[in-house]
Amino acid sequence: MSLHIGSEIKKVFDDSGMKVQAFADKINYSRQNVNGIFKRSSLDTDLLIKISTVLNHDFFSHYKLDLNFFEEPSEDYKIIKKESGYSISVMINVNDAKKGKEILELIGLK
């Protein structure tokens, strides 16, 4: 699945009732460049933060991962952890509380 973030921004913008010039002013872009944003399939993170703030919408939530790929740790990992005392840390940002609880249960922390 390929996300076209410009189209997603356009939908939220249209629903906001904001005028193009007002939006352009708030993100420090020209009117013409705003229309270009709506056509882009990807954006710079800083710009996406600014747009998310102005439109009061978390566009980063559109980039969700399907986290149904968990496997038990390999025997090699278990041996390395036992013998070295080291483990691997992984940070996962989960927007869905239910999924978060499932992940904690899967890794044995809940």
Secondary structure, DSSP 8 states (H G I E B T S, - for coil): ----HHHHHHHHHHHHT--HHHHHHHTT--HHHHHHHHH-S---HHHHHHHHHHHT--GGGGS-----------HHHHHHHHHH----------S-HHHHHHHHHHTT--
